[in-house]
Amino acid sequence: MHGCRRDQSGRCPPPLGAPTRRERFAGALFTTYKRTLSPTLAAFGSSGCRYLPTCSEYAYAAVVKHGWTKGSWLAARRLARCHPFCEGGHDPVP
């Protein structure tokens, strides 16, 4: 068994590139949305996304990059900009 360089709390840090608990939870939340709610909305006439990345992909990236509070705020602002009269286009997470 390989040892690790323990931090001050005595725990081994996750390996580089391994998803954090926040990333795994956000991923599960948005995957559930894309598999359940998104197809349901599409069945009732909601058209395709106007932005790239899609709003759910944007929300996931914002939460992973900025944390739950700021990421949720950025996602809510993005959803508010998405309406039938918007131009859309490329809108990356700041």
N, C-alpha and C positions, 0 to 999 in steps of 0.2 A: 504494500500500500504506500502510495506517495504521500509525503508530508506536505504541509502548506505553511505559508508564512502567516501566522495568526495575527489578527488585529488586537487592539487594546481590550476588547471584550472577550478575547479568547476564542473567537469563532474564525473559521476560514472564510475569506471573502469568496464570492462566486467567481468562477473562471471568466477571463476576459471574453466578451462577446455573448455570455450567457444572459438570457432575459431575466430581468428583475421581477420580483413579485408584482409590482405595479404594472409592468409591461405584460406579464402573463394574464393578470386580471382584466386589463384594458382589452387585450386581444380576445379573451373569451367573451367579454361583453359585446364587442363590436362584431365578432363572428356570429354570435347569437342573433344580433340585430339583422345582419346581412342574410342569414338563413331563414329567419321567420318573418319579421316585420317588413323588410324591404320587398320581398316578393308579394306580400299581401297588399302593400300600397300600390305596387305596379299593376296588380290585377284590377284595382279600382280606378285606373286611369291616370295615376301619377306618372308623368313622363320621365325620361332619362335625366341624368344630371347635367347641369350647365357648366359646372366647374371641373377642372382636373387638378388635383385628385378629387374623388367624390367626397361628399360631406362626411361620410362615415370614416373614410380613410384619413381625411384631414383631422377629424376629431381624435382618432387613434394616435396619429403622429403628434398632435398638439399635447395630448395627455402624457405620452411617453417623453416628449422633449421638455415640457414645461411643468409637469406635475398636474394633479387633479384640479386644483383651483384655477390657475391661469389657463390650463389646457381646456377646461370646460368653458371658461369665459370666451376664449378664442373660438371654440366650436359653436357656441351660441351666437356670437357675432357673425360667423360665417353663415349659419342657418338663417339669420335675419336678412342677410344680403341676397339670399337665394329666393327669387320670386320670378314670375313670368316676364317681367320687364327688364330683368338684369341682362347684361351682355354675357356674363360667364367668362370662360377662358381659364388660363393657367393661374392658379392662386396657391402658391406654396405656403407652408407654415412658416411664420417669421422666426 
